[in-house]
Amino acid sequence: MKLVVIGATGRTGGEIVAEATERAHDVVGVARSAGEVGDVPVHPAGELPALLADADVDAIVDFTVPEASREHAARAAEAGVPYVVGTTGFGDDGLAALDAAAESTAVLKAANFAHGVQALLRVVEAGVEALPEYDVELTETHHAGKRDAPSGTANTVLDAIEAARGETLDRTHGREGGHRRGESKVGVHVRRAGTVRGEHEVVLAGNDEVLTLAHRAESRRVFAAGAVDAAEWLAGRDPGFYGFDDVL
Ligand SMILES: NC(=O)c1ccc[n+]([C@@H]2O[C@H](COP(=O)([O-])OP(=O)(O)OC[C@H]3O[C@@H](n4cnc5c(N)ncnc54)[C@H](OP(=O)(O)O)[C@@H]3O)[C@@H](O)[C@H]2O)c1
């Protein structure tokens, strides 16, 4: 399979290049400026339309920044090339751009490509449904270089909690001062430190007990492997919007 990896020089993109190369895919890198990752050539983003004009490209994987991913999605749509995006932190405009691209090509977006996080989402929903009266709090930890907070995964977990509760909860970000917790709230706590790959923990507490549900990524390779799984699955699919749960 011929794969264009955008963000190839990045922390996650570099792992995606390594994973795809190990699986014997033909990989072309794209970043802001030209270079190389291992033996893989990296082209400047301005060359993306020309690279996609090559009819052999089977899929794109993009792990960059939301402003750039909007453009990359549009280029993928123009060329009709399936597009996997792991970038997080999209605003409404960015999400609308992905929706628009999905009218012309297959688009797969996931805030987290770890198989364990997909399982965590199901387990959290089951826990919240089973314990409707319990307080829910979420804590996430990532490396000091992460731009968006809370993480895209944390937001996805919060959406799952709300779906299970059947209501929109007041998301309380951090806490200080002399206020009681109150009901219909979910606490959201963000830590940024060192090189932590990604940790998410949900606690459900009440009735003199605490249920803790947690996931920890031990290396970025887990995201890379999931993203390449997604690209292999998406190649040749019809236009539309897909999620990682479709792949699994
Ligand atoms: N979905 C998941 O499972 C998952 C997992 C991990 C991370 N992420 C997300 O993936 C994104 C990247 O994270 P990271 O830690 O890998 O970031 P990073 O190390 O900062 O790498 C960013 C990459 O994007 C490239 N880039 C930035 N602006 C660009 C532009 N305008 N055009 C083309 N390329 C551009 C950079 O190229 P230069 O080096 O040339 O600047 C670099 O290759 C973040 O949104 C992060 O939250 C998602």
The ligand as an SDF file (V2000), in Angstrom:
LIG
                    3D

 48 52  0  0  0  0  0  0  0  0999 V2000
   -5.3370   10.2940   17.7170 N   0  0  0  0  0  0  0  0  0  0  0  0
   -4.3210    9.8050   18.4190 C   0  0  0  0  0  0  0  0  0  0  0  0
   -4.2640    8.5980   18.7550 O   0  0  0  0  0  0  0  0  0  0  0  0
   -3.1900   10.7210   18.7740 C   0  0  0  0  0  0  0  0  0  0  0  0
   -2.0470   10.2440   19.4440 C   0  0  0  0  0  0  0  0  0  0  0  0
   -0.9940   11.1220   19.6510 C   0  0  0  0  0  0  0  0  0  0  0  0
   -1.0710   12.4410   19.2070 C   0  0  0  0  0  0  0  0  0  0  0  0
   -2.2120   12.8730   18.5930 N   0  0  0  0  0  0  0  0  0  0  0  0
   -2.3280   14.2280   18.0490 C   0  0  0  0  0  0  0  0  0  0  0  0
   -1.5300   14.3050   16.8860 O   0  0  0  0  0  0  0  0  0  0  0  0
   -1.1180   15.6540   16.7010 C   0  0  0  0  0  0  0  0  0  0  0  0
    0.4000   15.6820   16.5470 C   0  0  0  0  0  0  0  0  0  0  0  0
    0.9930   15.3520   17.7840 O   0  0  0  0  0  0  0  0  0  0  0  0
    2.5880   15.1850   17.9520 P   0  0  0  0  0  0  0  0  0  0  0  0
    2.8440   15.0810   19.3940 O   0  0  0  0  0  0  0  0  0  0  0  0
    3.0550   14.1010   17.0330 O   0  0  0  0  0  0  0  0  0  0  0  0
    3.0690   16.6140   17.3810 O   0  0  0  0  0  0  0  0  0  0  0  0
    4.5170   17.1300   16.9780 P   0  0  0  0  0  0  0  0  0  0  0  0
    5.5750   16.2410   17.5110 O   0  0  0  0  0  0  0  0  0  0  0  0
    4.5510   18.5820   17.3190 O   0  0  0  0  0  0  0  0  0  0  0  0
    4.5390   16.9810   15.3690 O   0  0  0  0  0  0  0  0  0  0  0  0
    3.7570   17.7850   14.5360 C   0  0  0  0  0  0  0  0  0  0  0  0
    4.0290   17.4370   13.0830 C   0  0  0  0  0  0  0  0  0  0  0  0
    3.1400   18.2220   12.2940 O   0  0  0  0  0  0  0  0  0  0  0  0
    3.8880   18.8930   11.2910 C   0  0  0  0  0  0  0  0  0  0  0  0
    3.2250   20.1460   10.9520 N   0  0  0  0  0  0  0  0  0  0  0  0
    2.9250   21.1920   11.7660 C   0  0  0  0  0  0  0  0  0  0  0  0
    2.3250   22.1630   11.0590 N   0  0  0  0  0  0  0  0  0  0  0  0
    2.2370   21.7030    9.7800 C   0  0  0  0  0  0  0  0  0  0  0  0
    1.7360   22.2370    8.5670 C   0  0  0  0  0  0  0  0  0  0  0  0
    1.1950   23.4710    8.5320 N   0  0  0  0  0  0  0  0  0  0  0  0
    1.7970   21.4820    7.4390 N   0  0  0  0  0  0  0  0  0  0  0  0
    2.3630   20.2620    7.4690 C   0  0  0  0  0  0  0  0  0  0  0  0
    2.8730   19.6950    8.5790 N   0  0  0  0  0  0  0  0  0  0  0  0
    2.8200   20.4210    9.7110 C   0  0  0  0  0  0  0  0  0  0  0  0
    5.2520   19.1200   11.9140 C   0  0  0  0  0  0  0  0  0  0  0  0
    6.1730   19.3670   10.8750 O   0  0  0  0  0  0  0  0  0  0  0  0
    7.5290   20.2210   11.1390 P   0  0  0  0  0  0  0  0  0  0  0  0
    8.4020   19.3080   11.9460 O   0  0  0  0  0  0  0  0  0  0  0  0
    8.0650   20.4740    9.7640 O   0  0  0  0  0  0  0  0  0  0  0  0
    7.0960   21.4580   11.8690 O   0  0  0  0  0  0  0  0  0  0  0  0
    5.4520   17.7740   12.6130 C   0  0  0  0  0  0  0  0  0  0  0  0
    5.8740   16.8200   11.6620 O   0  0  0  0  0  0  0  0  0  0  0  0
   -1.6530   16.4210   17.9270 C   0  0  0  0  0  0  0  0  0  0  0  0
   -2.8830   17.0290   17.5890 O   0  0  0  0  0  0  0  0  0  0  0  0
   -1.8470   15.3280   18.9570 C   0  0  0  0  0  0  0  0  0  0  0  0
   -2.8300   15.6610   19.9290 O   0  0  0  0  0  0  0  0  0  0  0  0
   -3.2480   12.0350   18.3690 C   0  0  0  0  0  0  0  0  0  0  0  0
  1  2  1  0
  2  3  2  0
  2  4  1  0
  4  5  1  0
  4 48  2  0
  5  6  2  0
  6  7  1  0
  7  8  2  0
  8  9  1  0
  8 48  1  0
  9 10  1  0
  9 46  1  0
 10 11  1  0
 11 12  1  0
 11 44  1  0
 12 13  1  0
 13 14  1  0
 14 15  2  0
 14 16  1  0
 14 17  1  0
 17 18  1  0
 18 19  2  0
 18 20  1  0
 18 21  1  0
 21 22  1  0
 22 23  1  0
 23 24  1  0
 23 42  1  0
 24 25  1  0
 25 26  1  0
 25 36  1  0
 26 27  1  0
 26 35  1  0
 27 28  2  0
 28 29  1  0
 29 30  1  0
 29 35  2  0
 30 31  1  0
 30 32  2  0
 32 33  1  0
 33 34  2  0
 34 35  1  0
 36 37  1  0
 36 42  1  0
 37 38  1  0
 38 39  2  0
 38 40  1  0
 38 41  1  0
 42 43  1  0
 44 45  1  0
 44 46  1  0
 46 47  1  0
M  CHG  2   8   1  16  -1
M  END
$$$$
